[in-house]
Amino acid sequence: MPLPTVSRDPEVMSGALCFAGTRVPVQNLFDYLEGQSSLGEFLDDFPTVSREVAVAVLEAARERLFVDALAA
């Protein structure tokens, strides 16, 4: 079973969805990419997030987008 990639705890970052085992909100990744920064830049700025976990979160978001689009 794969390790969890995200977690939510009301005691950590006010309950924001964070990368598991870090205090880095997942929203930061999407903000970086929306602002035209690269995944590499995000990873450089948040070294507690591994490339593997960041890519897994992006893949999960993509999969969810396609599932939701098919259901519509």
All heavy atoms as TSV, in Angstrom:
chain	resi	resn	atom	element	x	y	z
A	1	MET	N	N	0.845	-1.182	0.000
A	1	MET	CA	C	0.000	0.000	0.000
A	1	MET	C	C	0.888	1.242	0.000
A	1	MET	O	O	1.810	1.343	0.786
A	1	MET	CB	C	-0.901	-0.013	1.240
A	1	MET	CG	C	-1.753	1.221	1.356
A	1	MET	SD	S	-2.670	1.349	2.897
A	1	MET	CE	C	-4.090	0.393	2.480
A	2	PRO	N	N	0.614	2.193	-0.899
A	2	PRO	CA	C	1.437	3.404	-0.954
A	2	PRO	C	C	1.267	4.259	0.298
A	2	PRO	O	O	0.220	4.229	0.934
A	2	PRO	CB	C	0.924	4.137	-2.186
A	2	PRO	CG	C	-0.359	3.507	-2.559
A	2	PRO	CD	C	-0.428	2.168	-1.897
A	3	LEU	N	N	2.311	4.992	0.614
A	3	LEU	CA	C	2.257	5.907	1.752
A	3	LEU	C	C	1.329	7.062	1.423
A	3	LEU	O	O	1.207	7.462	0.267
A	3	LEU	CB	C	3.650	6.441	2.068
A	3	LEU	CG	C	4.668	5.418	2.547
A	3	LEU	CD1	C	6.033	6.065	2.666
A	3	LEU	CD2	C	4.248	4.822	3.870
A	4	PRO	N	N	0.679	7.633	2.437
A	4	PRO	CA	C	-0.179	8.797	2.173
A	4	PRO	C	C	0.659	9.977	1.670
A	4	PRO	O	O	1.781	10.174	2.106
A	4	PRO	CB	C	-0.812	9.098	3.527
A	4	PRO	CG	C	-0.014	8.372	4.537
A	4	PRO	CD	C	0.711	7.267	3.827
A	5	THR	N	N	0.107	10.709	0.736
A	5	THR	CA	C	0.832	11.857	0.192
A	5	THR	C	C	0.394	13.164	0.822
A	5	THR	O	O	1.132	14.137	0.785
A	5	THR	CB	C	0.634	11.945	-1.335
A	5	THR	OG1	O	-0.768	11.976	-1.618
A	5	THR	CG2	C	1.273	10.769	-2.040
A	6	VAL	N	N	-0.813	13.186	1.391
A	6	VAL	CA	C	-1.322	14.405	2.023
A	6	VAL	C	C	-1.941	14.062	3.368
A	6	VAL	O	O	-2.305	12.916	3.637
A	6	VAL	CB	C	-2.363	15.118	1.138
A	6	VAL	CG1	C	-1.743	15.609	-0.151
A	6	VAL	CG2	C	-3.555	14.244	0.855
A	7	SER	N	N	-2.046	15.078	4.192
A	7	SER	CA	C	-2.688	14.903	5.495
A	7	SER	C	C	-3.359	16.209	5.882
A	7	SER	O	O	-3.039	17.277	5.357
A	7	SER	CB	C	-1.667	14.491	6.562
A	7	SER	OG	O	-0.713	15.517	6.750
A	8	ARG	N	N	-4.285	16.092	6.813
A	8	ARG	CA	C	-4.974	17.277	7.332
A	8	ARG	C	C	-5.094	17.104	8.833
A	8	ARG	O	O	-5.573	16.087	9.317
A	8	ARG	CB	C	-6.357	17.398	6.696
A	8	ARG	CG	C	-7.110	18.617	7.205
A	8	ARG	CD	C	-8.352	18.863	6.426
A	8	ARG	NE	N	-7.948	19.389	5.127
A	8	ARG	CZ	C	-8.766	19.536	4.089
A	8	ARG	NH1	N	-10.010	19.183	4.188
A	8	ARG	NH2	N	-8.342	20.030	2.970
A	9	ASP	N	N	-4.625	18.086	9.567
A	9	ASP	CA	C	-4.654	18.049	11.022
A	9	ASP	C	C	-4.988	19.454	11.500
A	9	ASP	O	O	-4.296	20.412	11.140
A	9	ASP	CB	C	-3.285	17.611	11.544
A	9	ASP	CG	C	-3.198	17.518	13.055
A	9	ASP	OD1	O	-4.048	18.112	13.768
A	9	ASP	OD2	O	-2.274	16.860	13.541
A	10	PRO	N	N	-6.038	19.609	12.318
A	10	PRO	CA	C	-6.405	20.954	12.778
A	10	PRO	C	C	-5.295	21.635	13.586
A	10	PRO	O	O	-5.289	22.850	13.711
A	10	PRO	CB	C	-7.657	20.733	13.626
A	10	PRO	CG	C	-7.790	19.281	13.818
A	10	PRO	CD	C	-6.935	18.584	12.819
A	11	GLU	N	N	-4.345	20.845	14.074
A	11	GLU	CA	C	-3.234	21.401	14.852
A	11	GLU	C	C	-2.058	21.835	13.979
A	11	GLU	O	O	-1.097	22.414	14.473
A	11	GLU	CB	C	-2.747	20.361	15.868
A	11	GLU	CG	C	-3.805	19.911	16.855
A	11	GLU	CD	C	-4.230	21.013	17.805
A	11	GLU	OE1	O	-3.367	21.778	18.274
A	11	GLU	OE2	O	-5.444	21.118	18.077
A	12	VAL	N	N	-2.109	21.521	12.691
A	12	VAL	CA	C	-1.009	21.843	11.776
A	12	VAL	C	C	-1.530	22.766	10.682
A	12	VAL	O	O	-2.468	22.429	9.969
A	12	VAL	CB	C	-0.418	20.553	11.144
A	12	VAL	CG1	C	0.663	20.893	10.130
A	12	VAL	CG2	C	0.110	19.623	12.223
A	13	MET	N	N	-0.947	23.931	10.567
A	13	MET	CA	C	-1.304	24.911	9.539
A	13	MET	C	C	-2.809	25.163	9.488
A	13	MET	O	O	-3.415	25.239	8.419
A	13	MET	CB	C	-0.779	24.472	8.173
A	13	MET	CG	C	0.732	24.297	8.093
A	13	MET	SD	S	1.659	25.813	8.425
A	13	MET	CE	C	1.241	26.785	7.000
A	14	SER	N	N	-3.430	25.240	10.647
A	14	SER	CA	C	-4.861	25.537	10.783
A	14	SER	C	C	-5.748	24.566	10.019
A	14	SER	O	O	-6.822	24.920	9.552
A	14	SER	CB	C	-5.155	26.968	10.336
A	14	SER	OG	O	-4.422	27.888	11.116
A	15	GLY	N	N	-5.269	23.328	9.849
A	15	GLY	CA	C	-6.071	22.307	9.189
A	15	GLY	C	C	-5.982	22.304	7.674
A	15	GLY	O	O	-6.729	21.578	7.015
A	16	ALA	N	N	-5.064	23.103	7.122
A	16	ALA	CA	C	-4.900	23.103	5.660
A	16	ALA	C	C	-4.393	21.734	5.214
A	16	ALA	O	O	-3.667	21.054	5.940
A	16	ALA	CB	C	-3.900	24.184	5.243
A	17	LEU	N	N	-4.777	21.337	4.011
A	17	LEU	CA	C	-4.297	20.092	3.434
A	17	LEU	C	C	-2.806	20.261	3.143
A	17	LEU	O	O	-2.415	21.160	2.386
A	17	LEU	CB	C	-5.066	19.790	2.142
A	17	LEU	CG	C	-4.819	18.445	1.504
A	17	LEU	CD1	C	-5.289	17.317	2.435
A	17	LEU	CD2	C	-5.547	18.366	0.177
A	18	CYS	N	N	-1.981	19.427	3.779
A	18	CYS	CA	C	-0.528	19.543	3.662
A	18	CYS	C	C	0.070	18.266	3.106
A	18	CYS	O	O	-0.529	17.192	3.174
A	18	CYS	CB	C	0.100	19.804	5.037
A	18	CYS	SG	S	-0.269	21.435	5.709
A	19	PHE	N	N	1.268	18.391	2.573
A	19	PHE	CA	C	2.010	17.200	2.187
A	19	PHE	C	C	2.298	16.420	3.462
A	19	PHE	O	O	2.700	17.005	4.475
A	19	PHE	CB	C	3.313	17.584	1.480
A	19	PHE	CG	C	3.082	18.140	0.106
A	19	PHE	CD1	C	2.990	19.502	-0.095
A	19	PHE	CD2	C	2.936	17.298	-0.979
A	19	PHE	CE1	C	2.766	20.022	-1.363
A	19	PHE	CE2	C	2.711	17.799	-2.250
A	19	PHE	CZ	C	2.618	19.164	-2.439
A	20	ALA	N	N	2.053	15.118	3.434
A	20	ALA	CA	C	2.203	14.274	4.624
A	20	ALA	C	C	3.586	14.438	5.235
A	20	ALA	O	O	4.596	14.476	4.524
A	20	ALA	CB	C	1.952	12.814	4.261
A	21	GLY	N	N	3.611	14.586	6.554
A	21	GLY	CA	C	4.862	14.706	7.291
A	21	GLY	C	C	5.526	16.061	7.202
A	21	GLY	O	O	6.659	16.230	7.645
A	22	THR	N	N	4.833	17.048	6.613
A	22	THR	CA	C	5.401	18.398	6.493
A	22	THR	C	C	4.373	19.423	6.966
A	22	THR	O	O	3.247	19.079	7.295
A	22	THR	CB	C	5.767	18.743	5.031
A	22	THR	OG1	O	4.562	19.043	4.295
A	22	THR	CG2	C	6.520	17.614	4.349
A	23	ARG	N	N	4.795	20.671	6.947
A	23	ARG	CA	C	3.888	21.783	7.215
A	23	ARG	C	C	3.681	22.595	5.935
A	23	ARG	O	O	3.370	23.778	5.967
A	23	ARG	CB	C	4.471	22.661	8.323
A	23	ARG	CG	C	4.607	21.922	9.654
A	23	ARG	CD	C	5.222	22.797	10.737
A	23	ARG	NE	N	4.430	23.967	11.041
A	23	ARG	CZ	C	3.348	24.002	11.829
A	23	ARG	NH1	N	2.939	22.899	12.408
A	23	ARG	NH2	N	2.707	25.120	12.053
A	24	VAL	N	N	3.875	21.944	4.794
A	24	VAL	CA	C	3.763	22.611	3.494
A	24	VAL	C	C	2.362	22.359	2.920
A	24	VAL	O	O	2.030	21.218	2.593
A	24	VAL	CB	C	4.833	22.095	2.504
A	24	VAL	CG1	C	4.687	22.788	1.154
A	24	VAL	CG2	C	6.235	22.278	3.070
A	25	PRO	N	N	1.551	23.402	2.804
A	25	PRO	CA	C	0.219	23.226	2.225
A	25	PRO	C	C	0.294	22.791	0.760
A	25	PRO	O	O	1.122	23.298	-0.007
A	25	PRO	CB	C	-0.416	24.612	2.340
A	25	PRO	CG	C	0.352	25.299	3.429
A	25	PRO	CD	C	1.755	24.770	3.298
A	26	VAL	N	N	-0.570	21.880	0.382
A	26	VAL	CA	C	-0.647	21.426	-1.007
A	26	VAL	C	C	-0.963	22.607	-1.916
A	26	VAL	O	O	-0.474	22.686	-3.049
A	26	VAL	CB	C	-1.702	20.306	-1.136
A	26	VAL	CG1	C	-1.977	19.969	-2.587
A	26	VAL	CG2	C	-1.255	19.069	-0.363
A	27	GLN	N	N	-1.753	23.543	-1.429
A	27	GLN	CA	C	-2.105	24.725	-2.223
A	27	GLN	C	C	-0.863	25.449	-2.728
A	27	GLN	O	O	-0.878	26.031	-3.812
A	27	GLN	CB	C	-2.983	25.678	-1.394
A	27	GLN	CG	C	-3.470	26.880	-2.175
A	27	GLN	CD	C	-4.386	26.516	-3.326
A	27	GLN	OE1	O	-5.296	25.720	-3.149
A	27	GLN	NE2	N	-4.148	27.078	-4.492
A	28	ASN	N	N	0.232	25.405	-1.960
A	28	ASN	CA	C	1.462	26.074	-2.393
A	28	ASN	C	C	1.945	25.532	-3.732
A	28	ASN	O	O	2.426	26.289	-4.572
A	28	ASN	CB	C	2.574	25.908	-1.353
A	28	ASN	CG	C	2.365	26.753	-0.129
A	28	ASN	OD1	O	1.311	27.363	0.056
A	28	ASN	ND2	N	3.350	26.779	0.744
A	29	LEU	N	N	1.846	24.222	-3.926
A	29	LEU	CA	C	2.277	23.623	-5.190
A	29	LEU	C	C	1.460	24.194	-6.343
A	29	LEU	O	O	2.016	24.621	-7.360
A	29	LEU	CB	C	2.151	22.102	-5.137
A	29	LEU	CG	C	2.397	21.365	-6.455
A	29	LEU	CD1	C	3.796	21.641	-6.994
A	29	LEU	CD2	C	2.171	19.877	-6.264
A	30	PHE	N	N	0.147	24.218	-6.192
A	30	PHE	CA	C	-0.699	24.738	-7.261
A	30	PHE	C	C	-0.480	26.232	-7.479
A	30	PHE	O	O	-0.500	26.708	-8.614
A	30	PHE	CB	C	-2.166	24.404	-6.983
A	30	PHE	CG	C	-2.424	22.934	-7.093
A	30	PHE	CD1	C	-2.471	22.142	-5.959
A	30	PHE	CD2	C	-2.588	22.327	-8.326
A	30	PHE	CE1	C	-2.682	20.773	-6.050
A	30	PHE	CE2	C	-2.795	20.962	-8.437
A	30	PHE	CZ	C	-2.847	20.185	-7.298
A	31	ASP	N	N	-0.233	26.975	-6.411
A	31	ASP	CA	C	0.063	28.408	-6.542
A	31	ASP	C	C	1.354	28.618	-7.332
A	31	ASP	O	O	1.428	29.508	-8.185
A	31	ASP	CB	C	0.173	29.070	-5.173
A	31	ASP	CG	C	-1.158	29.178	-4.451
A	31	ASP	OD1	O	-2.219	28.993	-5.096
A	31	ASP	OD2	O	-1.127	29.425	-3.224
A	32	TYR	N	N	2.381	27.818	-7.042
A	32	TYR	CA	C	3.650	27.926	-7.772
A	32	TYR	C	C	3.424	27.663	-9.258
A	32	TYR	O	O	3.888	28.428	-10.110
A	32	TYR	CB	C	4.666	26.920	-7.230
A	32	TYR	CG	C	5.631	27.500	-6.237
A	32	TYR	CD1	C	5.188	27.989	-5.015
A	32	TYR	CD2	C	6.991	27.556	-6.495
A	32	TYR	CE1	C	6.068	28.506	-4.078
A	32	TYR	CE2	C	7.887	28.073	-5.574
A	32	TYR	CZ	C	7.422	28.551	-4.378
A	32	TYR	OH	O	8.304	29.079	-3.461
A	33	LEU	N	N	2.735	26.578	-9.560
A	33	LEU	CA	C	2.528	26.212	-10.958
A	33	LEU	C	C	1.651	27.234	-11.677
A	33	LEU	O	O	1.907	27.570	-12.837
A	33	LEU	CB	C	1.929	24.814	-11.051
A	33	LEU	CG	C	2.825	23.702	-10.502
A	33	LEU	CD1	C	2.092	22.371	-10.543
A	33	LEU	CD2	C	4.152	23.629	-11.235
A	34	GLU	N	N	0.648	27.750	-10.982
A	34	GLU	CA	C	-0.208	28.777	-11.568
A	34	GLU	C	C	0.591	30.046	-11.837
A	34	GLU	O	O	0.346	30.747	-12.825
A	34	GLU	CB	C	-1.378	29.088	-10.629
A	34	GLU	CG	C	-2.344	30.096	-11.184
A	34	GLU	CD	C	-3.497	30.401	-10.238
A	34	GLU	OE1	O	-3.450	29.993	-9.061
A	34	GLU	OE2	O	-4.439	31.058	-10.680
A	35	GLY	N	N	1.545	30.344	-10.985
A	35	GLY	CA	C	2.386	31.524	-11.149
A	35	GLY	C	C	3.535	31.310	-12.112
A	35	GLY	O	O	4.450	32.109	-12.172
A	36	GLN	N	N	3.505	30.219	-12.847
A	36	GLN	CA	C	4.482	29.884	-13.874
A	36	GLN	C	C	5.845	29.501	-13.334
A	36	GLN	O	O	6.843	29.576	-14.043
A	36	GLN	CB	C	4.574	30.999	-14.915
A	36	GLN	CG	C	3.246	31.223	-15.619
A	36	GLN	CD	C	3.327	32.249	-16.713
A	36	GLN	OE1	O	4.370	32.815	-16.991
A	36	GLN	NE2	N	2.209	32.496	-17.350
A	37	SER	N	N	5.912	29.087	-12.070
A	37	SER	CA	C	7.140	28.519	-11.536
A	37	SER	C	C	7.148	27.035	-11.900
A	37	SER	O	O	6.103	26.435	-12.134
A	37	SER	CB	C	7.200	28.672	-10.012
A	37	SER	OG	O	7.272	30.029	-9.655
A	38	SER	N	N	8.313	26.457	-11.917
A	38	SER	CA	C	8.420	25.044	-12.275
A	38	SER	C	C	8.288	24.169	-11.034
A	38	SER	O	O	8.418	24.643	-9.896
A	38	SER	CB	C	9.774	24.776	-12.937
A	38	SER	OG	O	10.816	24.914	-11.983
A	39	LEU	N	N	8.058	22.895	-11.285
A	39	LEU	CA	C	8.041	21.935	-10.178
A	39	LEU	C	C	9.390	21.951	-9.475
A	39	LEU	O	O	9.457	21.899	-8.245
A	39	LEU	CB	C	7.709	20.535	-10.697
A	39	LEU	CG	C	7.733	19.414	-9.662
A	39	LEU	CD1	C	6.754	19.677	-8.521
A	39	LEU	CD2	C	7.442	18.086	-10.326
A	40	GLY	N	N	10.458	22.064	-10.229
A	40	GLY	CA	C	11.800	22.126	-9.640
A	40	GLY	C	C	11.970	23.306	-8.699
A	40	GLY	O	O	12.572	23.181	-7.633
A	41	GLU	N	N	11.423	24.450	-9.078
A	41	GLU	CA	C	11.504	25.631	-8.213
A	41	GLU	C	C	10.735	25.393	-6.919
A	41	GLU	O	O	11.191	25.770	-5.833
A	41	GLU	CB	C	10.978	26.865	-8.939
A	41	GLU	CG	C	11.887	27.316	-10.064
A	41	GLU	CD	C	11.275	28.385	-10.940
A	41	GLU	OE1	O	10.121	28.200	-11.391
A	41	GLU	OE2	O	11.961	29.405	-11.164
A	42	PHE	N	N	9.546	24.791	-7.045
A	42	PHE	CA	C	8.774	24.471	-5.848
A	42	PHE	C	C	9.578	23.550	-4.940
A	42	PHE	O	O	9.679	23.788	-3.733
A	42	PHE	CB	C	7.440	23.816	-6.242
A	42	PHE	CG	C	6.687	23.273	-5.061
A	42	PHE	CD1	C	5.928	24.107	-4.263
A	42	PHE	CD2	C	6.754	21.923	-4.737
A	42	PHE	CE1	C	5.246	23.614	-3.148
A	42	PHE	CE2	C	6.074	21.418	-3.636
A	42	PHE	CZ	C	5.318	22.265	-2.840
A	43	LEU	N	N	10.144	22.503	-5.508
A	43	LEU	CA	C	10.903	21.540	-4.707
A	43	LEU	C	C	12.140	22.173	-4.077
A	43	LEU	O	O	12.511	21.830	-2.951
A	43	LEU	CB	C	11.286	20.331	-5.565
A	43	LEU	CG	C	10.093	19.506	-6.057
A	43	LEU	CD1	C	10.552	18.489	-7.091
A	43	LEU	CD2	C	9.362	18.841	-4.905
A	44	ASP	N	N	12.774	23.101	-4.792
A	44	ASP	CA	C	13.927	23.811	-4.221
A	44	ASP	C	C	13.510	24.652	-3.017
A	44	ASP	O	O	14.238	24.735	-2.025
A	44	ASP	CB	C	14.576	24.728	-5.268
A	44	ASP	CG	C	15.363	23.967	-6.322
A	44	ASP	OD1	O	15.673	22.767	-6.112
A	44	ASP	OD2	O	15.660	24.573	-7.375
A	45	ASP	N	N	12.338	25.275	-3.106
A	45	ASP	CA	C	11.869	26.144	-2.032
A	45	ASP	C	C	11.261	25.373	-0.861
A	45	ASP	O	O	11.179	25.902	0.250
A	45	ASP	CB	C	10.853	27.154	-2.563
A	45	ASP	CG	C	11.499	28.228	-3.430
A	45	ASP	OD1	O	12.749	28.343	-3.431
A	45	ASP	OD2	O	10.755	28.961	-4.116
A	46	PHE	N	N	10.833	24.132	-1.113
A	46	PHE	CA	C	10.223	23.305	-0.068
A	46	PHE	C	C	10.897	21.926	-0.055
A	46	PHE	O	O	10.321	20.932	-0.506
A	46	PHE	CB	C	8.704	23.173	-0.294
A	46	PHE	CG	C	7.991	24.488	-0.258
A	46	PHE	CD1	C	7.688	25.167	-1.426
A	46	PHE	CD2	C	7.638	25.067	0.958
A	46	PHE	CE1	C	7.039	26.390	-1.395
A	46	PHE	CE2	C	6.997	26.289	1.003
A	46	PHE	CZ	C	6.694	26.956	-0.176
A	47	PRO	N	N	12.127	21.876	0.452
A	47	PRO	CA	C	12.905	20.625	0.391
A	47	PRO	C	C	12.331	19.468	1.209
A	47	PRO	O	O	12.746	18.323	1.012
A	47	PRO	CB	C	14.284	21.040	0.901
A	47	PRO	CG	C	14.057	22.276	1.698
A	47	PRO	CD	C	12.868	22.962	1.072
A	48	THR	N	N	11.355	19.728	2.070
A	48	THR	CA	C	10.750	18.625	2.826
A	48	THR	C	C	9.747	17.845	1.988
A	48	THR	O	O	9.279	16.791	2.410
A	48	THR	CB	C	10.053	19.145	4.103
A	48	THR	OG1	O	9.058	20.107	3.741
A	48	THR	CG2	C	11.059	19.754	5.067
A	49	VAL	N	N	9.425	18.358	0.799
A	49	VAL	CA	C	8.510	17.665	-0.113
A	49	VAL	C	C	9.363	16.966	-1.174
A	49	VAL	O	O	10.160	17.611	-1.851
A	49	VAL	CB	C	7.523	18.650	-0.784
A	49	VAL	CG1	C	6.607	17.916	-1.752
A	49	VAL	CG2	C	6.723	19.398	0.261
A	50	SER	N	N	9.176	15.668	-1.321
A	50	SER	CA	C	9.938	14.931	-2.333
A	50	SER	C	C	9.271	15.071	-3.699
A	50	SER	O	O	8.060	15.301	-3.806
A	50	SER	CB	C	10.042	13.451	-1.965
A	50	SER	OG	O	8.788	12.809	-2.129
A	51	ARG	N	N	10.072	14.916	-4.735
A	51	ARG	CA	C	9.546	14.954	-6.099
A	51	ARG	C	C	8.472	13.880	-6.278
A	51	ARG	O	O	7.424	14.119	-6.867
A	51	ARG	CB	C	10.668	14.751	-7.113
A	51	ARG	CG	C	10.165	14.685	-8.560
A	51	ARG	CD	C	11.304	14.627	-9.554
A	51	ARG	NE	N	12.040	15.873	-9.589
A	51	ARG	CZ	C	11.701	16.947	-10.297
A	51	ARG	NH1	N	10.601	16.917	-11.034
A	51	ARG	NH2	N	12.419	18.040	-10.280
A	52	GLU	N	N	8.722	12.697	-5.737
A	52	GLU	CA	C	7.787	11.586	-5.861
A	52	GLU	C	C	6.412	11.943	-5.288
A	52	GLU	O	O	5.382	11.675	-5.904
A	52	GLU	CB	C	8.360	10.357	-5.145
A	52	GLU	CG	C	7.453	9.163	-5.141
A	52	GLU	CD	C	8.050	8.003	-4.364
A	52	GLU	OE1	O	8.436	8.193	-3.185
A	52	GLU	OE2	O	8.108	6.914	-4.938
A	53	VAL	N	N	6.403	12.564	-4.122
A	53	VAL	CA	C	5.136	12.923	-3.477
A	53	VAL	C	C	4.448	14.060	-4.238
A	53	VAL	O	O	3.234	14.021	-4.446
A	53	VAL	CB	C	5.365	13.283	-1.995
A	53	VAL	CG1	C	4.132	13.896	-1.386
A	53	VAL	CG2	C	5.785	12.044	-1.220
A	54	ALA	N	N	5.203	15.051	-4.678
A	54	ALA	CA	C	4.599	16.161	-5.431
A	54	ALA	C	C	3.972	15.651	-6.719
A	54	ALA	O	O	2.853	16.034	-7.065
A	54	ALA	CB	C	5.649	17.233	-5.720
A	55	VAL	N	N	4.665	14.775	-7.425
A	55	VAL	CA	C	4.125	14.220	-8.666
A	55	VAL	C	C	2.894	13.369	-8.370
A	55	VAL	O	O	1.906	13.416	-9.111
A	55	VAL	CB	C	5.209	13.426	-9.426
A	55	VAL	CG1	C	4.611	12.616	-10.562
A	55	VAL	CG2	C	6.283	14.372	-9.953
A	56	ALA	N	N	2.917	12.611	-7.287
A	56	ALA	CA	C	1.750	11.792	-6.918
A	56	ALA	C	C	0.529	12.673	-6.660
A	56	ALA	O	O	-0.591	12.318	-7.050
A	56	ALA	CB	C	2.067	10.939	-5.692
A	57	VAL	N	N	0.715	13.811	-6.019
A	57	VAL	CA	C	-0.397	14.739	-5.765
A	57	VAL	C	C	-0.928	15.300	-7.085
A	57	VAL	O	O	-2.138	15.362	-7.300
A	57	VAL	CB	C	0.045	15.870	-4.809
A	57	VAL	CG1	C	-0.951	17.016	-4.805
A	57	VAL	CG2	C	0.220	15.318	-3.404
A	58	LEU	N	N	-0.036	15.668	-7.995
A	58	LEU	CA	C	-0.478	16.179	-9.292
A	58	LEU	C	C	-1.220	15.106	-10.092
A	58	LEU	O	O	-2.245	15.390	-10.719
A	58	LEU	CB	C	0.719	16.699	-10.092
A	58	LEU	CG	C	1.379	17.960	-9.537
A	58	LEU	CD1	C	2.677	18.244	-10.273
A	58	LEU	CD2	C	0.435	19.142	-9.603
A	59	GLU	N	N	-0.728	13.884	-10.035
A	59	GLU	CA	C	-1.402	12.787	-10.740
A	59	GLU	C	C	-2.784	12.511	-10.143
A	59	GLU	O	O	-3.743	12.264	-10.876
A	59	GLU	CB	C	-0.546	11.533	-10.712
A	59	GLU	CG	C	0.666	11.635	-11.623
A	59	GLU	CD	C	1.607	10.447	-11.512
A	59	GLU	OE1	O	1.451	9.608	-10.595
A	59	GLU	OE2	O	2.518	10.363	-12.348
A	60	ALA	N	N	-2.884	12.568	-8.818
A	60	ALA	CA	C	-4.176	12.353	-8.159
A	60	ALA	C	C	-5.166	13.453	-8.557
A	60	ALA	O	O	-6.344	13.179	-8.803
A	60	ALA	CB	C	-4.002	12.303	-6.646
A	61	ALA	N	N	-4.686	14.693	-8.640
A	61	ALA	CA	C	-5.552	15.807	-9.050
A	61	ALA	C	C	-6.002	15.618	-10.493
A	61	ALA	O	O	-7.173	15.838	-10.821
A	61	ALA	CB	C	-4.814	17.134	-8.888
A	62	ARG	N	N	-5.103	15.183	-11.358
A	62	ARG	CA	C	-5.459	14.943	-12.758
A	62	ARG	C	C	-6.501	13.837	-12.865
A	62	ARG	O	O	-7.495	13.980	-13.575
A	62	ARG	CB	C	-4.218	14.581	-13.564
A	62	ARG	CG	C	-4.542	14.271	-15.028
A	62	ARG	CD	C	-3.358	13.821	-15.807
A	62	ARG	NE	N	-2.826	12.609	-15.197
A	62	ARG	CZ	C	-1.659	12.091	-15.514
A	62	ARG	NH1	N	-0.891	12.676	-16.393
A	62	ARG	NH2	N	-1.248	10.990	-14.928
A	63	GLU	N	N	-6.267	12.739	-12.157
A	63	GLU	CA	C	-7.213	11.623	-12.182
A	63	GLU	C	C	-8.594	12.077	-11.715
A	63	GLU	O	O	-9.606	11.716	-12.311
A	63	GLU	CB	C	-6.701	10.473	-11.323
A	63	GLU	CG	C	-5.537	9.745	-11.927
A	63	GLU	CD	C	-4.941	8.711	-10.990
A	63	GLU	OE1	O	-5.622	8.300	-10.017
A	63	GLU	OE2	O	-3.794	8.312	-11.229
A	64	ARG	N	N	-8.645	12.855	-10.656
A	64	ARG	CA	C	-9.917	13.337	-10.119
A	64	ARG	C	C	-10.617	14.241	-11.129
A	64	ARG	O	O	-11.844	14.167	-11.292
A	64	ARG	CB	C	-9.680	14.075	-8.795
A	64	ARG	CG	C	-10.941	14.563	-8.144
A	64	ARG	CD	C	-11.877	13.384	-7.907
A	64	ARG	NE	N	-13.188	13.841	-7.558
A	64	ARG	CZ	C	-13.827	13.460	-6.468
A	64	ARG	NH1	N	-13.280	12.635	-5.629
A	64	ARG	NH2	N	-15.010	13.931	-6.225
A	65	LEU	N	N	-9.854	15.069	-11.810
A	65	LEU	CA	C	-10.414	15.958	-12.819
A	65	LEU	C	C	-11.082	15.144	-13.926
A	65	LEU	O	O	-12.203	15.430	-14.328
A	65	LEU	CB	C	-9.326	16.856	-13.397
A	65	LEU	CG	C	-9.744	17.773	-14.521
A	65	LEU	CD1	C	-10.699	18.840	-14.006
A	65	LEU	CD2	C	-8.517	18.430	-15.133
A	66	PHE	N	N	-10.432	14.082	-14.395
A	66	PHE	CA	C	-10.999	13.267	-15.457
A	66	PHE	C	C	-12.212	12.484	-14.975
A	66	PHE	O	O	-13.190	12.349	-15.702
A	66	PHE	CB	C	-9.947	12.341	-16.060
A	66	PHE	CG	C	-8.986	13.067	-16.959
A	66	PHE	CD1	C	-7.658	13.208	-16.616
A	66	PHE	CD2	C	-9.411	13.643	-18.157
A	66	PHE	CE1	C	-6.771	13.883	-17.429
A	66	PHE	CE2	C	-8.538	14.325	-18.980
A	66	PHE	CZ	C	-7.204	14.452	-18.617
A	67	VAL	N	N	-12.183	11.977	-13.753
A	67	VAL	CA	C	-13.333	11.269	-13.207
A	67	VAL	C	C	-14.525	12.208	-13.120
A	67	VAL	O	O	-15.640	11.850	-13.522
A	67	VAL	CB	C	-12.999	10.660	-11.827
A	67	VAL	CG1	C	-14.253	10.204	-11.109
A	67	VAL	CG2	C	-12.019	9.509	-11.981
A	68	ASP	N	N	-14.295	13.411	-12.614
A	68	ASP	CA	C	-15.376	14.388	-12.491
A	68	ASP	C	C	-15.898	14.797	-13.864
A	68	ASP	O	O	-17.107	14.988	-14.046
A	68	ASP	CB	C	-14.927	15.616	-11.712
A	68	ASP	CG	C	-14.739	15.330	-10.235
A	68	ASP	OD1	O	-15.134	14.243	-9.765
A	68	ASP	OD2	O	-14.182	16.209	-9.530
A	69	ALA	N	N	-15.015	14.918	-14.851
A	69	ALA	CA	C	-15.437	15.318	-16.191
A	69	ALA	C	C	-16.287	14.229	-16.829
A	69	ALA	O	O	-17.272	14.526	-17.511
A	69	ALA	CB	C	-14.214	15.617	-17.060
A	70	LEU	N	N	-15.939	12.987	-16.614
A	70	LEU	CA	C	-16.716	11.869	-17.175
A	70	LEU	C	C	-18.084	11.770	-16.525
A	70	LEU	O	O	-19.047	11.361	-17.170
A	70	LEU	CB	C	-15.949	10.565	-17.016
A	70	LEU	CG	C	-14.694	10.424	-17.869
A	70	LEU	CD1	C	-13.958	9.143	-17.520
A	70	LEU	CD2	C	-15.019	10.463	-19.355
A	71	ALA	N	N	-18.166	12.144	-15.248
A	71	ALA	CA	C	-19.436	12.046	-14.517
A	71	ALA	C	C	-20.388	13.176	-14.891
A	71	ALA	O	O	-21.592	13.077	-14.670
A	71	ALA	CB	C	-19.173	12.067	-13.011
A	72	ALA	N	N	-19.849	14.240	-15.446
A	72	ALA	CA	C	-20.684	15.414	-15.764
A	72	ALA	C	C	-21.498	15.212	-17.029
A	72	ALA	O	O	-21.290	14.465	-17.859
A	72	ALA	CB	C	-19.809	16.650	-15.919
